[in-house]
Amino acid sequence: MTRTPAIPVSELAPTSLAGAEIAVFLERFPPRPRPASWPATAASIDEVLVALRQPPLKAGNIRTQDTRVAGARAVLMWLETFPGVTWQQRWEASPAPAAPNDWFRWPGEWARAAGRSPSSAWIQAGMLALLCADVVRPDLPWLVSNPSRFFRPAVQAARDPEGFARLETAGPPTDQQGRHASEARKAIAQILVAYGGTIQDITVGDCLARLQACSSESRGIRLAYVWLRDLGHFPSDAPPTLLTIVNRSGQVGPAGLVDRYHLRCGPVRNLIVDYLTERQPSLDYSSLKGLSTVLASNFWADLERHHPGIDSLRLSADTSAAWKARLATKTIRKRQPNGVVAEVTEPRARASMIKQGVRAFYLDIAHWALDEPERWGLWAAPSPVSESECSHKKAEQQQKSWADQRTRERLPVLPALVRAADRQLKEARARLDALKAAPLGTAFTVLNETFTVPLSTQRSDGVPRTALDADGQRRDFGTEEKRAFWGWATIEILRHTGIRIEELRELGHHSIISYKLPSTGDIVPLLQIAPSKTDQERLLLVTPELADVLSAVVSRVRNENGVIPSISSYDQHERTWNPPMPLLYQWRVTGEDRRIAETTIRRSINGVLKASGITDNSGNPLRFMPHDFRRIFITDAILNGLPPHIAQVVAGHSNINTTMGYAAIYPVEAIEAHRSFIARRRSLRPSGEYRAVTPEEWQDFLGHFERRKLALGECGRAYGTDCNHEHACVRCPVLVMSASDRPRLVEIRDNLKERIAEAQREGWLGEVEGLSVSLDAAKQKISQLDERDERKTSPVFIGVPTFERITGRAIHEEEPLQ
C-alpha cells in the first residue's frame, strides 16, 4: 500500500470544526459581487464636487459642508496620482486600503507637499462625503476599522432614508434593543457603503460578510440581521440568527470528521470514511461524530503516533496489547488542593466503549467482505478486541454507585433548596421594584441594604437596572431578577416532572394541553414532552404546584401583544435548526428573542445553591446538576409506591432496568419493607402463637439448657421434646461431644467389652445383643472424634469454629479460628 507523507507531530492537533456552518451558508448565500465600475465612481472630480453640494449629500451646517467639500477635493486630487480609470481603481491602487487606521496620513503628506495644509479631520470628513456619494467602496474590514459617530447619520441621510425609516417603524425598540440599535444601524450603513444599493438590496451573504469582517463586535450586525429577517428580506432557508454562527460547526460529513485528525495512511483514512458513510443512515449525527472520534483518533491516530508507518488493520499481539494499555488511562490537567494545575494520569472511563466501537468496526468489515469482497475483502482482519474486553458492567456498577450516592445526599436537602429558590426570587424582585421606584441620583434601602441610583441611564424607558451598593460595586438588579426567576422555575419544573434538560428547553406553549376523562368528564391538564433522547413522546400529569410555575413562565415570556414569540432553536446534538416554536425557555437579549442557553440554566441553579448555603458532608458547597433532579424524582416516586413500570413510562425510558438504575433505594427502605412483610405474615397466623409467655414457661425454657448437660457432652434435642432413646446417650445421634470427652467414652467402650464377655459366659444372649449395639455406637463416636482431630492437624484445615461449655452458665462461646 502507498503511504502519504508523514505529518509532523506538532501538526497533529485535531482541527476544530468551528466556523464550518458559516462557510456552508456563505457558499449557499454569497455576498453581492462588487462591480468594477458604476456611475458615481466613473464621474469626474468636478462632477463629484457638484454632487456633494446638492441634496441629499449636502450637509445641513455650512461649516460642515465646506469642510467635507475641501477634504473631498484633497482626497480626490491625491487619488489622481495613482493609476486607474475610476476612483475605485485608484483607491485600490493606493496604500490606503492596507492601512485602515492611519490611511489619512498619505493624503495629508501629499497636500503639504503641494503647498496645502489640510488637517486630518478635514481629510476624514472629505472621505466620509465620498463614501456617502458612492464614489469609492472600501471593503468591510476597512469600514469597521474606521469608527466615526458621524458615519451612520451621514450614510442614512444620503443613501436610503426611507429604508432606515421603515426599520424605525417596523417595531418599537425594546429596552435591550434601544441600547444596541445604533450599532445595528451602523452595521447596515457599512454594508450599504461596501456593496451599494439600498436596505432592500441587502442579502444574507452581505450580513455574513459583515460578521466575518469583525466577529468580536457582532451585536450590531446580529440585531440588524433580526430586523431585516423580520421585514421579510431573506429567504425561508436563511439562518434564523447570526448568534454564535462563527463558532457553530453544523453537520460535517464523514470525510470532514475524519480529516480533523490528520491521518497519515491515505488508504486507511479512506476506509474509515467509507465505513462511516456506510453507517451514517442508521446513526444520528452525534453518534456519527463520536464514532469518527473513536476510529480516527482513539484508534488509528494513536497507532500512527506510536507505530510509524503502520498501514494494515492486521495488528500483532504486541501492537494491540500496547494500544489497549495506552487506552486504559488518560492524562489530563487538574487543579491540585494547593491550587497548582498539574498533569495527572487517571483511568479512562470510556475505554470499554471505545473497544466496543473498534470491535464493531472489524466485525462489520468482515461481514461486509462476504457480500462485497472487492470493496471490503482487502481489509478483513481478526479483531484485536475480544468480546470479553468490551464488557462495561464494572463501569456501570461504579456509575450506579456514584449516582446513588449523589441522590441520597441531595434528596434530603431538596426542600431547603426549594425554599431558598423562592426566597431568592422574592428578594431579587424586591430590590428591582425598589430601584424602579427610586428617582435618579438618590439612595434607597431595601432588605437592610442601601444602594445608590445612577444619575442617568441610556435605557429607552428611562428606568435603570443597575445601582451601586455600599462598597461602590455595581449591581445589575435586572439580571439578578432574571436569573433568580429562571433558577426558581427550573428547580420547580425539574423536581415535579423529572424531565431531561434538553426536554426542558424544548417545552413550548403548545406543550400544555388538557384531557377530558371519559368516566367523570373532569378536565386534566397534561404536559406533552417532545421526543428527545429515545425519540418517544410522552404525557405527564400537571399538578397544581406545577401549573402555577408554568403559568408564571407563560406570563413572563409573553410580549406586549400577549403572544409568545416563535423562535428557532439550535439542536446541539444534531447540529441543525428546529422550526420556529413558541418556546417557554426564551428571553430577549440585545433586541433578539433567543432560547435560554443550557449554561445559563446551570448557572441559575448554582446561583440558588450559593444563596442557600447548603453544603455536602465534607462542608463544601453542594452542587446540583439538572440530571440530579431526574434521579431524585424517580427515586422519590418509587419509594412512595409508584410501580416501576409506570415510573418507566413517566421517565421515558425504553428499558425498565434503566429506570431501576435511577432509583437509589436506601437500605433502610429494604429493612422497613422486610418488617412489613413479617408483620403481614404474623397477621395471617393464629394469634395464640404470639401470646406473652408466663414466668413458669420462661423458667422452664431456661432450665432446658441445664437439662441438656450430660456426662458425655450435651444433648442436641429441640426445646420441648422428649428423649426418643430412653436416655441411652451413647446410641443417640444428637449427642454433641468434644475432644475432652474422649477418655470418658473410651472408658465406657472398655466397660462394654467386659460386660459383653460376662454375658457371653453366662449365656445371656439378649444382653449380648443390646450391649453390642451400644459398643458399636461408642466406637463410632470415638472414630468421629479421631477424624476431627486429624482434620485439625491437616494442612488444608480452614479453621471451623468449635464450641465449648462454660461451667455454671447456659451460654456457648465461639472459639477463635484455628
Number of C-alpha atoms within 10 A of each C-alpha: 9 8 13 12 9 13 11 8 8 6 10 15 10 12 14 12 16 15 15 19 21 25 17 15 17 17 11 13 19 17 18 16 8 12 10 9 15 15 9 18 22 17 15 13 16 10 11 22 20 13 16 23 15 10 11 18 20 21 21 10 9 10 9 15 19 18 21 27 25 17 27 26 20 22 24 22 15 19 22 16 12 16 14 14 13 21 24 23 18 20 23 18 15 18 13 19 16 11 12 16 14 11 19 19 15 15 22 22 14 17 18 13 10 9 8 12 14 17 16 16 13 23 25 20 24 26 23 21 28 28 23 25 22 24 24 25 26 19 18 21 18 20 23 17 13 13 12 14 9 10 19 22 15 20 26 21 17 19 23 17 16 13 13 18 11 13 18 13 9 13 11 10 17 17 18 15 20 17 16 18 21 15 20 23 21 23 26 26 25 26 25 24 24 23 21 20 14 19 21 13 12 21 20 23 19 24 24 25 20 25 24 15 18 14 15 8 12 20 21 21 28 24 25 26 29 17 20 20 18 13 14 10 16 17 11 9 8 14 20 19 19 19 17 13 20 17 14 17 18 24 19 17 15 20 16 15 22 25 15 18 22 19 23 23 22 16 16 20 22 14 15 20 22 16 18 23 14 12 15 16 10 9 13 12 19 14 14 22 21 13 22 26 19 19 23 23 19 20 19 24 21 16 20 17 14 12 12 11 14 17 20 14 16 16 16 10 10 9 15 16 14 13 19 18 10 14 20 14 15 13 12 12 10 13 12 11 7 6 8 9 12 11 12 12 11 11 11 13 16 14 20 22 15 20 24 20 19 22 19 14 17 19 16 15 21 21 14 14 17 12 11 12 15 9 13 19 16 13 17 20 15 14 18 20 19 12 10 9 15 17 14 16 10 10 14 13 12 12 14 16 14 11 18 22 13 18 24 16 14 22 17 11 14 16 11 13 22 18 13 20 27 17 16 23 21 15 16 21 18 15 21 22 14 15 26 16 10 16 16 17 11 12 16 16 13 14 9 5 10 14 23 21 22 17 10 12 14 11 15 14 11 12 17 23 18 21 23 16 15 11 8 10 10 15 14 14 22 18 14 21 20 16 22 25 22 22 25 24 23 23 21 20 18 21 20 18 22 23 22 20 18 16 15 21 19 23 19 22 21 12 17 17 13 15 12 11 10 8 6 7 9 11 11 13 18 18 23 19 22 18 13 13 12 9 10 13 11 15 18 18 17 20 14 10 11 19 17 12 16 20 10 13 18 18 14 16 21 16 11 7 7 11 13 20 20 17 19 19 21 17 13 12 15 15 16 15 14 13 11 12 17 21 26 26 23 23 17 16 16 18 23 20 17 20 19 18 11 14 8 13 22 17 15 24 24 18 17 26 22 15 13 19 13 19 15 13 8 7 8 10 15 18 15 18 13 21 14 21 26 23 27 24 23 26 26 17 16 19 15 9 8 13 11 19 16 14 20 18 17 18 24 24 16 13 11 16 13 12 23 17 19 20 25 23 17 13 9 9 11 11 11 11 12 12 12 12 12 11 11 11 10 13 10 8 10 9 9 7 8 9 8 8 8 9 9 9 11 11 10 14 13 13 12 15 16 14 11 17 15 14 10 19 19 19 20 14 16 11 12 8 7 10 12 9 11 8 12 10 21 22 17 18 13 13 17 19 21 15 12 12 15 18 12 11 19 15 11 18 19 13 13 20 15 12 15 21 13 14 17 14 10 9 11 12 13 10 14 18 13 11 17 15 13 19 20 15 18 22 15 14 20 20 13 13 16 13 11 13 12 11 13 14 10 9 7 8 11 11 12 10 11 13 14 14 15 10 7 7 9 15 11 11 11 10 12 10 9 11
